[in-house]
Amino acid sequence: MALDVKFIEILACPKCKSTIRENDSWLVCQNSACGLQYPIRDGIPVMLIQEAKPKS
């Protein structure tokens, strides 16, 4: 289930405050120096740095 585009537009990476984009079941930071990926669980973005993983 994809997230609403307007909702994603207001979200930002908690670590570096850059924009994010949806990629399957992850929200990916667009800052190449940061690049963290945040999981989407049961349709809810988990925007916690502790839950993020580095971009692969």
TIGUTI-513782 format. One record per residue: x, y negated, z negated of N, C-alpha, C in turn; residue in three letters; residue number from 1. Coordinates in steps of 0.02 Angstrom, whole numbers, padded with zeros to 5 digits, always signed. Each point is the difference from the previous one (the first is absolute). Layout:
BEGIN
{n.east:X n.north:Y n.up:Z ca.east:X ca.north:Y ca.up:Z c.east:X c.north:Y c.up:Z rest:ALA nr:NUM}
...
! end
This chain:
BEGIN
{n.east:+00042 n.north:+00059 n.up:+00000 ca.east:-00042 ca.north:-00059 ca.up:+00000 c.east:+00044 c.north:-00062 c.up:+00000 rest:MET nr:1}
{n.east:-00005 n.north:-00040 n.up:+00051 ca.east:+00041 ca.north:-00061 ca.up:+00007 c.east:-00027 c.north:-00055 c.up:-00046 rest:ALA nr:2}
{n.east:+00046 n.north:-00040 n.up:-00025 ca.east:-00019 ca.north:-00057 ca.up:-00040 c.east:-00023 c.north:-00058 c.up:+00044 rest:LEU nr:3}
{n.east:-00040 n.north:-00043 n.up:-00027 ca.east:-00024 ca.north:-00058 ca.up:+00037 c.east:+00059 c.north:-00046 c.up:+00016 rest:ASP nr:4}
{n.east:+00004 n.north:-00023 n.up:+00062 ca.east:+00055 ca.north:-00042 ca.up:+00023 c.east:+00005 c.north:-00065 c.up:-00040 rest:VAL nr:5}
{n.east:-00056 n.north:-00030 n.up:-00017 ca.east:+00001 ca.north:-00062 ca.up:-00039 c.east:+00028 c.north:+00012 c.up:-00070 rest:LYS nr:6}
{n.east:-00013 n.north:+00059 n.up:-00028 ca.east:+00027 ca.north:+00018 ca.up:-00065 c.east:+00076 c.north:+00007 c.up:+00003 rest:PHE nr:7}
{n.east:+00024 n.north:+00033 n.up:+00052 ca.east:+00073 ca.north:+00009 ca.up:+00008 c.east:+00034 c.north:-00067 c.up:+00010 rest:ILE nr:8}
{n.east:-00032 n.north:-00047 n.up:+00034 ca.east:+00029 ca.north:-00066 ca.up:+00012 c.east:+00014 c.north:-00039 c.up:-00064 rest:GLU nr:9}
{n.east:-00039 n.north:+00013 n.up:-00053 ca.east:+00011 ca.north:-00037 ca.up:-00063 c.east:+00049 c.north:+00035 c.up:-00047 rest:ILE nr:10}
{n.east:+00017 n.north:+00063 n.up:+00016 ca.east:+00048 ca.north:+00035 ca.up:-00042 c.east:+00072 c.north:-00019 c.up:+00019 rest:LEU nr:11}
{n.east:+00045 n.north:+00006 n.up:-00049 ca.east:+00071 ca.north:-00013 ca.up:+00011 c.east:+00040 c.north:+00051 c.up:-00039 rest:ALA nr:12}
{n.east:+00060 n.north:+00013 n.up:+00021 ca.east:+00044 ca.north:+00045 ca.up:-00035 c.east:+00014 c.north:-00028 c.up:-00071 rest:CYS nr:13}
{n.east:-00012 n.north:+00039 n.up:-00052 ca.east:+00012 ca.north:-00024 ca.up:-00068 c.east:+00073 c.north:-00017 c.up:-00014 rest:PRO nr:14}
{n.east:+00046 n.north:+00032 n.up:+00036 ca.east:+00071 ca.north:-00011 ca.up:-00013 c.east:+00026 c.north:-00064 c.up:+00033 rest:LYS nr:15}
{n.east:-00013 n.north:-00008 n.up:+00065 ca.east:+00030 ca.north:-00056 ca.up:+00037 c.east:-00051 c.north:-00051 c.up:+00025 rest:CYS nr:16}
{n.east:-00065 n.north:+00014 n.up:-00008 ca.east:-00055 ca.north:-00044 ca.up:+00020 c.east:-00009 c.north:-00007 c.up:+00076 rest:LYS nr:17}
{n.east:+00029 n.north:+00046 n.up:+00038 ca.east:-00008 ca.north:+00000 ca.up:+00073 c.east:-00066 c.north:+00032 c.up:+00020 rest:SER nr:18}
{n.east:-00018 n.north:-00009 n.up:+00063 ca.east:-00061 ca.north:+00030 ca.up:+00026 c.east:+00008 c.north:+00076 c.up:+00004 rest:THR nr:19}
{n.east:-00057 n.north:+00034 n.up:+00003 ca.east:+00000 ca.north:+00072 ca.up:+00005 c.east:-00045 c.north:+00021 c.up:+00059 rest:ILE nr:20}
{n.east:+00008 n.north:+00062 n.up:+00021 ca.east:-00044 ca.north:+00028 ca.up:+00051 c.east:-00017 c.north:+00071 c.up:-00019 rest:ARG nr:21}
{n.east:-00056 n.north:+00024 n.up:+00025 ca.east:-00022 ca.north:+00068 ca.up:-00016 c.east:+00032 c.north:+00048 c.up:+00050 rest:GLU nr:22}
{n.east:+00024 n.north:+00056 n.up:-00026 ca.east:+00029 ca.north:+00053 ca.up:+00041 c.east:-00022 c.north:+00066 c.up:-00030 rest:ASN nr:23}
{n.east:-00051 n.north:+00031 n.up:+00029 ca.east:-00030 ca.north:+00061 ca.up:-00026 c.east:-00025 c.north:-00011 c.up:-00071 rest:ASP nr:24}
{n.east:+00027 n.north:+00036 n.up:-00048 ca.east:-00022 ca.north:-00006 ca.up:-00069 c.east:+00048 c.north:-00041 c.up:-00042 rest:SER nr:25}
{n.east:+00035 n.north:-00047 n.up:+00034 ca.east:+00048 ca.north:-00043 ca.up:-00035 c.east:-00009 c.north:-00073 c.up:+00022 rest:TRP nr:26}
{n.east:+00018 n.north:-00046 n.up:-00045 ca.east:+00006 ca.north:-00070 ca.up:+00017 c.east:+00075 c.north:-00015 c.up:+00000 rest:LEU nr:27}
{n.east:+00025 n.north:-00026 n.up:+00056 ca.east:+00072 ca.north:-00008 ca.up:+00010 c.east:+00019 c.north:-00073 c.up:+00000 rest:VAL nr:28}
{n.east:+00049 n.north:-00018 n.up:-00041 ca.east:+00026 ca.north:-00068 ca.up:-00002 c.east:+00036 c.north:-00015 c.up:+00066 rest:CYS nr:29}
{n.east:-00012 n.north:-00059 n.up:+00028 ca.east:+00029 ca.north:-00019 ca.up:+00064 c.east:+00068 c.north:-00034 c.up:-00005 rest:GLN nr:30}
{n.east:+00024 n.north:-00011 n.up:-00061 ca.east:+00067 ca.north:-00028 ca.up:-00010 c.east:+00050 c.north:+00056 c.up:+00007 rest:ASN nr:31}
{n.east:+00044 n.north:-00003 n.up:+00049 ca.east:+00048 ca.north:+00054 ca.up:+00013 c.east:+00049 c.north:+00010 c.up:-00057 rest:SER nr:32}
{n.east:+00013 n.north:-00052 n.up:-00039 ca.east:+00045 ca.north:+00007 ca.up:-00058 c.east:-00034 c.north:+00038 c.up:-00057 rest:ALA nr:33}
{n.east:-00065 n.north:-00003 n.up:-00004 ca.east:-00038 ca.north:+00034 ca.up:-00053 c.east:-00027 c.north:+00066 c.up:+00027 rest:CYS nr:34}
{n.east:-00049 n.north:-00004 n.up:+00043 ca.east:-00027 ca.north:+00059 ca.up:+00035 c.east:-00034 c.north:+00053 c.up:-00044 rest:GLY nr:35}
{n.east:-00023 n.north:-00018 n.up:-00059 ca.east:-00033 ca.north:+00049 ca.up:-00042 c.east:-00067 c.north:+00022 c.up:+00030 rest:LEU nr:36}
{n.east:-00020 n.north:+00061 n.up:-00015 ca.east:-00063 ca.north:+00028 ca.up:+00022 c.east:-00042 c.north:+00014 c.up:-00062 rest:GLN nr:37}
{n.east:-00062 n.north:-00024 n.up:+00001 ca.east:-00045 ca.north:+00009 ca.up:-00056 c.east:-00056 c.north:+00048 c.up:+00020 rest:TYR nr:38}
{n.east:-00014 n.north:+00050 n.up:-00041 ca.east:-00051 ca.north:+00050 ca.up:+00019 c.east:-00071 c.north:-00028 c.up:-00004 rest:PRO nr:39}
{n.east:-00043 n.north:+00030 n.up:+00040 ca.east:-00072 ca.north:-00013 ca.up:-00003 c.east:-00030 c.north:+00066 c.up:-00024 rest:ILE nr:40}
{n.east:-00031 n.north:+00000 n.up:-00060 ca.east:-00028 ca.north:+00061 ca.up:-00028 c.east:-00076 c.north:-00009 c.up:-00006 rest:ARG nr:41}
{n.east:-00036 n.north:+00045 n.up:+00029 ca.east:-00074 ca.north:-00001 ca.up:-00002 c.east:-00027 c.north:-00068 c.up:+00023 rest:ASP nr:42}
{n.east:+00033 n.north:-00029 n.up:+00051 ca.east:-00022 ca.north:-00064 ca.up:+00028 c.east:+00020 c.north:-00061 c.up:-00040 rest:GLY nr:43}
{n.east:+00042 n.north:+00009 n.up:-00052 ca.east:+00021 ca.north:-00055 ca.up:-00043 c.east:+00076 c.north:-00009 c.up:+00006 rest:ILE nr:44}
{n.east:+00023 n.north:-00060 n.up:+00019 ca.east:+00072 ca.north:-00012 ca.up:+00004 c.east:+00031 c.north:-00001 c.up:-00071 rest:PRO nr:45}
{n.east:+00054 n.north:+00036 n.up:-00008 ca.east:+00036 ca.north:+00000 ca.up:-00064 c.east:+00060 c.north:-00046 c.up:+00009 rest:VAL nr:46}
{n.east:-00009 n.north:-00063 n.up:-00017 ca.east:+00051 ca.north:-00052 ca.up:+00012 c.east:+00044 c.north:-00009 c.up:-00061 rest:MET nr:47}
{n.east:+00029 n.north:+00055 n.up:-00023 ca.east:+00047 ca.north:-00001 ca.up:-00057 c.east:+00069 c.north:+00017 c.up:+00025 rest:LEU nr:48}
{n.east:+00049 n.north:-00039 n.up:-00018 ca.east:+00069 ca.north:+00012 ca.up:+00023 c.east:+00023 c.north:+00069 c.up:-00022 rest:ILE nr:49}
{n.east:-00021 n.north:+00022 n.up:-00059 ca.east:+00020 ca.north:+00067 ca.up:-00025 c.east:-00028 c.north:+00057 c.up:+00042 rest:GLN nr:50}
{n.east:-00054 n.north:-00012 n.up:+00035 ca.east:-00032 ca.north:+00051 ca.up:+00042 c.east:+00024 c.north:-00003 c.up:+00073 rest:GLU nr:51}
{n.east:+00038 n.north:-00051 n.up:+00018 ca.east:+00023 ca.north:-00009 ca.up:+00069 c.east:+00059 c.north:+00046 c.up:+00015 rest:ALA nr:52}
{n.east:+00010 n.north:+00011 n.up:+00064 ca.east:+00059 ca.north:+00037 ca.up:+00022 c.east:+00033 c.north:-00039 c.up:+00056 rest:LYS nr:53}
{n.east:+00065 n.north:+00008 n.up:+00009 ca.east:+00035 ca.north:-00036 ca.up:+00054 c.east:-00026 c.north:+00023 c.up:+00068 rest:PRO nr:54}
{n.east:+00000 n.north:-00046 n.up:+00047 ca.east:-00021 ca.north:+00016 ca.up:+00069 c.east:+00047 c.north:+00051 c.up:+00030 rest:LYS nr:55}
{n.east:-00028 n.north:+00051 n.up:+00031 ca.east:+00042 ca.north:+00052 ca.up:+00029 c.east:+00016 c.north:-00012 c.up:+00072 rest:SER nr:56}
! end
